[in-house]
Amino acid sequence: MPDKPHGRPPLPQTTALGRWIRAARLRSKMSVPALAERAGVCSDYWYRLESGKCANPSRPVRAAVAAALGVGVSKMPKNEEKS
């Protein structure tokens, strides 16, 4: 059994939306701070979107993120189901 890093919790599983946002950001070749500023959100929030810690952003946030990435909201995966 592999050793776990001491004192670090396992990384959360990302969401389809988080993976999509990260892939779109990498394709854009822009940094998180630059895109976050363009979308009007803080960098920490953008990282939370990519990591899946924020799986259900509001419609205005989804629209702002899509606009910052230069795509339509309809291209984004849907929000995650709440359990």
C-alpha positions in Angstrom: 0.0 0.0 0.0 1.5 3.4 -1.0 2.4 5.9 1.6 0.2 9.0 1.9 1.8 12.4 2.2 1.9 13.4 5.9 -0.8 15.9 7.0 -2.3 16.3 3.5 -5.9 15.2 2.8 -6.4 13.5 -0.6 -7.2 15.8 -3.5 -10.9 16.2 -4.1 -12.4 14.6 -7.2 -13.0 17.3 -9.8 -16.3 17.7 -11.7 -17.0 17.6 -15.4 -17.5 21.4 -15.2 -14.1 21.8 -13.4 -12.3 19.7 -16.0 -13.9 21.6 -18.8 -13.0 25.0 -17.3 -9.4 23.9 -16.8 -9.1 22.5 -20.3 -10.6 25.7 -21.8 -8.2 27.8 -19.7 -5.2 25.8 -20.9 -6.3 26.1 -24.5 -6.6 29.9 -24.0 -3.0 30.0 -22.7 -4.2 32.5 -20.1 -3.4 32.4 -16.4 -6.0 31.9 -13.7 -5.5 35.4 -12.3 -6.0 36.9 -15.8 -9.2 34.9 -16.5 -10.6 35.4 -13.0 -10.2 39.2 -13.3 -11.8 39.1 -16.8 -14.7 37.1 -15.3 -15.0 39.4 -12.2 -14.3 36.6 -9.7 -11.3 36.1 -7.4 -8.5 33.7 -8.4 -9.3 31.5 -5.4 -12.9 31.0 -6.6 -11.6 30.1 -10.1 -9.3 27.5 -8.6 -12.3 26.2 -6.6 -14.3 25.9 -9.8 -11.5 23.9 -11.5 -10.9 21.6 -8.5 -14.6 20.8 -8.1 -14.9 22.4 -4.7 -17.5 24.7 -6.2 -19.6 22.3 -8.4 -22.7 24.5 -8.8 -21.8 28.1 -9.7 -24.7 30.5 -10.2 -26.0 31.4 -13.7 -24.3 34.8 -13.6 -21.0 33.2 -12.6 -21.3 30.6 -15.3 -22.0 33.3 -17.9 -19.0 35.4 -16.7 -16.7 32.4 -16.8 -17.9 31.5 -20.3 -17.4 35.1 -21.5 -13.9 35.2 -20.0 -13.1 32.0 -21.9 -14.7 33.3 -25.1 -17.4 30.6 -25.4 -21.1 30.4 -25.0 -22.6 29.1 -21.8 -24.4 26.4 -23.8 -20.9 24.8 -24.5 -20.3 24.3 -20.7 -21.3 21.1 -18.9 -24.3 21.3 -16.7 -24.0 21.9 -12.9 -23.5 18.7 -10.9 -26.5 17.0 -9.4 -27.0 17.7 -5.7 -27.3 14.6 -3.5 
